[in-house]
């Protein structure tokens, strides 16, 4: 089986209706862009339809917590690049990291951690991932990211520093 893409990317145009009076993507709309991108990524890269999977397994992931940092505005009309990756999982939960970058991928606009619990439907009680799902999560887990529940700000700083080095290497501006 070919190696799965651990960090898929998608580009989106920031639409007028999603912006505030300053022409910046509204803070609440970042979540829509991030979650839509992750849905696209799971469909395109892992052949997973999350709704269908939930119906088949009578279980689904529910968001329990978000950590988000807004760093630079995503302006109306520009293209943004959204990356998503699994950075932590255990028997009944997972943590996704989603990054919104400039179109060239060299500037971090926002970073989101979404913590999710796997629950039964319709009761909503926590349950364990099945063996096949644990195997998939193990394949998708990005081991280069050291997850610490209290390390969100450190992670934002780390990504920004990585991108700054890439810009320098590409001869770009700071």
Order of alpha helices (4+ residues) and beta strands (2+ residues): beta-alpha-alpha-beta-beta-beta-beta-alpha-alpha
